[in-house]
Structures are given as C-alpha cells and as structure tokens.
Amino acid sequence: FLQKKPQGVVTQSKVLKGDGWCLDAGIYEFTLGATGDKVMARYTFKYVFEDEEWKIAHHHSSVMPEGIPAGAEPITEDEVKSLFGLWNDALATLDADAVAKRYSKNAVLLPTVSDLPRTDYALIHDYFTNFLQKKPQGVVTQSKVLKGDGWCLDAGIYEFTLGATGDKVMARYTFKYVFEDEEWKIAHHHSSVMPEGIPAGAEPITEDEVKSLFGLWNDALATLDADAVAKRYSKNAVLLPTVSDLPRTDYALIHDYFTNFLQKKPQ
C-alpha cells in the first residue's frame, strides 16, 4: 500500500469515547502520490490505550460506492438506529439462517466471542448457530450515526442478556449497512467485549484528541515505512483494508499490506 504513497484527509468524522478506548468513524479521501489518483472511502478506527499510547485496535476501510443503489431512499438517523432492531429480532427467532440473512452478500463479521473473521454466508451462519444457543437479546446504550447515499453506519455500545444463563455482556459495536436487494443489510459488523476498567496511564481523551489520532497514522504513511505504520496498530489489531479482501489480524499481515500500498504514495 505504501508504494502508492498515500496521504489522507478526513472529510466527515463522528467520535465515540469511553474509559481506555475511543472510536472515530467517517469518510476520508486519499491522494496517491505515485499516480495522482484520489480515492474516497468510509472508515472506522477503534483505538485502545496500550504501551502508554493510543493505538489502533480495529480499522475498517471501504471504497465509496458509485451513486445511489436502485430503490435506496434517503434514511433518517432514527431509521438507521432502528435497523439494530431487525437484527435483534432475528436473534430472538434463534434461527441462524434468519440472522445470517440480515447480512449483505459480501459482509464481514468480526464477532464478540470468536477470533475468526466471518467473510461469507456459511461462516456467518456457523457463528450464529453456536451463539444463538445462549439466547442473546441486545439493548443499545450508546449510539452515533453517520449516513450517506445508499449506506449508513451505527457505532456505539450494546448490552446483551444471555437468556440461557442470565449473564449480561457489554460490548462496543459498529454496524455498516448498505442498500441491497430492496432492503438495508449489514455489510460490516464488528463487536468487542468492553475492557475491564481503565488501562494504567490512560487519561481521559477529548473529541479533538481522538480526531488527531488519524494524523499520527497519516504521518506514518508519509514515511513510506511499513514498519512505522504497522506499529500504529495494537497487539491484537484487526485491519480490513480498502484494497484487499484479506482481513489482517497480526503484525506480519498488516506490515505486508502496507508494504504494497505505500508504493502508491498515498497522502
């Protein structure tokens, strides 16, 4: 990726933050210094406080679609939030097929209780076959919405009650939806259990400080050094990049991606 000499500018941003973690979701535009091309993409950065600094725990980036999908009407913020209810209602059926059908054709699921990225119907169905045995039902406690032509994003915190045991689980979530087959479906779903307490040394972070973390990553891109970029990611990071279908789930895979991307000299 760094061979493209990329450098980015954020054009839309919404921030959510908590104890020892924060999230920045929006739209950025890359200029690829190697070719002069410009690429618009949606992004989500989730940061955690690790080794005395803020690092990227989860990064998803997807190229903006061309135009509005046929039949897609503008969607309100309340309607975006209500899409969670369709997924939660599918959970209540305890039918893995009903839940898996809430996801789009090319969906990616990074679930709460599995380290395996689920990137097709069969893998998503398999995850919910097991998860639904716990009889989960969720309630959203915090939510921020971003929306555009034919897509929308809902990021926040939800709490699950597991009917099989009575246990409750708090988790951070991101849902990205696309309009497909005449309805809104989940294109990307990331869920991670809330950390216990505040990591040592983590000071409260402001919204402007969260947004400035993008600059640290962008500055690392400018070095054209894949190691410098990969070190911006936490130990257990997940990268779902703009120009690759392979989830990158460790340092070596993240480093490999940026070795190629930086050839484009993105900025």
Secondary structure, DSSP 8 states (H G I E B T S, - for coil): -EEE-EEEEEEEEEEEEETTEEEEEEEEEEEETTT--EEEEEEEEEEEEETTEEEEEEEEEEE--SS--TT-----HHHHHHHHHHHHHHHHTT-HHHHHTTEEEEEEEE-TT-SS-B-SHHHHHHHHHHHGGG-EEEEEEEEEEEEETTEEEEEEEEEEEETTT--EEEEEEEEEEEEETTEEEEEEEEEEE--SS--TT-----HHHHHHHHHHHHHHHHTT-HHHHHTTEEEEEEEE-TT-SS-B-SHHHHHHHHHHHEEE-B-
